[in-house]
Amino acid sequence: MATYREAVKMITAGRFAPAYLFYGDEFFLIQELTDLLSNAFLGEDPGYGREKVDGDRLTLGQALRRLDEPSLFAPRKLLLVEEPPYLAVKKRESQGATGEKEEQQEESGKEAAAQLESFLAREKAQKIPSRIILFRAGAVDRRRRLFKLLEKKAVVVQCAPLRGGELARWIRERVAGQGKKIEPAALQRLLWSGENDLYCLSNELDKYSTYLGEGETTITAGVVEMLFSGDIKSNVFTLTDALSEGNLDRALQALSLLARKREEPLRIFFMLVRHFRLLLGARSLREEKVPPAEHPRALGVTPFEARKVFGQSAAFSREILEEIIILLQKIDYQIKTGRVAPWQALEIAIAQIHQLTSCR
């Protein structure tokens, strides 16, 4: 198992492996590693040698055979396999499942592992591999035979959401890559916002760098305060994340940020209700061990949002989520009947949710 930074160093140094697995909840880092590997291995124009397939469309054997097909235009080839089912968390077998079916699955796993091992041995015999297979997934089953083989003989990187010091380091490095620097107060302002969506942060940092005039190299707290936008979904996610950690102050800070951005309180309340309903749905998917590839359709959201909600759902029990939704329904009734003002209702909701989660 390699860290994100170790993988970056290996790839930029031209030390390639025949197989990679990038997985985890932080798809931004997965995409960054994918682009870095593709450009470093295939050159400035990776279009000819790179192909992407859905994991459920091809067996592993079929994917490897496709990778081996000769090409007149691409001496090197990279095949990206998205959400391969043979690395996903296994579905819970029904009571009617037979021992014969389990034996067939085991034999299939052995055959796939043998095919991958043969491919790895052949490519590793070369000084630099001419073929690379890259698996990407939101979640994997570490008990699977193929995962253990990849962990032992390939490069496996878990891309988890960045927090605290790791997130601060990522921001500084991102800014430095643009030829700028960020002052400590500005960095703290970004960290305080609770925004840890790397897509949003990347856009924010690009905006700050563009805003700076010619000869200006430092992103100040004033620039961040003036230009920071974020979005209501990410801020509600931050608010919920703070509640899951029992951090009432941070949750109220997230609410205060939404107020300063002049978001309508009823819209915030609607998004909060929606978010907790998604969390309850994601909790059910977690308990039923539904494969990650099916989460977006089941929840009715984008793959990126599904990954984030699924990850956050681990912090709440089903019972707590059900209690929170009942609580929000009662507060919604109080708002509609004029018994409580919308902003006051939000503060009451956050305080009572904090009380529920703190008593777990």
Rosetta blueprint (number, residue, H / E / L):
1 M L
2 A E
3 T L
4 Y H
5 R H
6 E H
7 A H
8 V H
9 K H
10 M H
11 I H
12 T H
13 A L
14 G L
15 R L
16 F L
17 A L
18 P L
19 A E
20 Y E
21 L E
22 F E
23 Y E
24 G L
25 D L
26 E L
27 F H
28 F H
29 L H
30 I H
31 Q H
32 E H
33 L H
34 T H
35 D H
36 L H
37 L H
38 S H
39 N H
40 A H
41 F H
42 L H
43 G L
44 E L
45 D L
46 P L
47 G L
48 Y L
49 G L
50 R E
51 E E
52 K E
53 V E
54 D E
55 G L
56 D L
57 R L
58 L L
59 T L
60 L H
61 G H
62 Q H
63 A H
64 L H
65 R H
66 R H
67 L H
68 D H
69 E L
70 P L
71 S L
72 L L
73 F L
74 A L
75 P L
76 R L
77 K E
78 L E
79 L E
80 L E
81 V E
82 E E
83 E L
84 P L
85 P H
86 Y H
87 L H
88 A L
89 V L
90 K L
91 K L
92 R L
93 E L
94 S L
95 Q L
96 G L
97 A L
98 T L
99 G H
100 E H
101 K H
102 E H
103 E H
104 Q H
105 Q H
106 E H
107 E H
108 S H
109 G H
110 K H
111 E H
112 A H
113 A H
114 A H
115 Q H
116 L H
117 E H
118 S H
119 F H
120 L H
121 A H
122 R H
123 E H
124 K H
125 A L
126 Q L
127 K L
128 I L
129 P L
130 S L
131 R E
132 I E
133 I E
134 L E
135 F E
136 R E
137 A E
138 G L
139 A L
140 V L
141 D L
142 R L
143 R L
144 R L
145 R H
146 L H
147 F H
148 K H
149 L H
150 L H
151 E H
152 K H
153 K H
154 A L
155 V E
156 V E
157 V E
158 Q E
159 C L
160 A L
161 P L
162 L L
163 R L
164 G H
165 G H
166 E H
167 L H
168 A H
169 R H
170 W H
171 I H
172 R H
173 E H
174 R H
175 V H
176 A H
177 G L
178 Q L
179 G L
180 K L
181 K E
182 I E
183 E L
184 P H
185 A H
186 A H
187 L H
188 Q H
189 R H
190 L H
191 L H
192 W H
193 S L
194 G L
195 E L
196 N L
197 D L
198 L H
199 Y H
200 C H
201 L H
202 S H
203 N H
204 E H
205 L H
206 D H
207 K H
208 Y H
209 S H
210 T H
211 Y H
212 L L
213 G L
214 E L
215 G L
216 E L
217 T L
218 T E
219 I E
220 T L
221 A H
222 G H
223 V H
224 V H
225 E H
226 M H
227 L H
228 F L
229 S L
230 G L
231 D L
232 I H
233 K H
234 S H
235 N H
236 V H
237 F H
238 T H
239 L H
240 T H
241 D H
242 A H
243 L H
244 S H
245 E L
246 G L
247 N L
248 L H
249 D H
250 R H
251 A H
252 L H
253 Q H
254 A H
255 L H
256 S H
257 L H
258 L H
259 A H
260 R H
261 K L
262 R L
263 E L
264 E L
265 P H
266 L H
267 R H
268 I H
269 F H
270 F H
271 M H
272 L H
273 V H
274 R H
275 H H
276 F H
277 R H
278 L H
279 L H
280 L H
281 G H
282 A H
283 R H
284 S H
285 L H
286 R H
287 E H
288 E L
289 K L
290 V L
291 P L
292 P H
293 A H
294 E H
295 H H
296 P H
297 R H
298 A H
299 L H
300 G L
301 V L
302 T L
303 P H
304 F H
305 E H
306 A H
307 R H
308 K H
309 V H
310 F H
311 G H
312 Q H
313 S H
314 A L
315 A L
316 F L
317 S L
318 R H
319 E H
320 I H
321 L H
322 E H
323 E H
324 I H
325 I H
326 I H
327 L H
328 L H
329 Q H
330 K H
331 I H
332 D H
333 Y H
334 Q H
335 I H
336 K H
337 T L
338 G L
339 R L
340 V L
341 A L
342 P H
343 W H
344 Q H
345 A H
346 L H
347 E H
348 I H
349 A H
350 I H
351 A H
352 Q H
353 I H
354 H H
355 Q H
356 L H
357 T H
358 S H
359 C L
360 R L
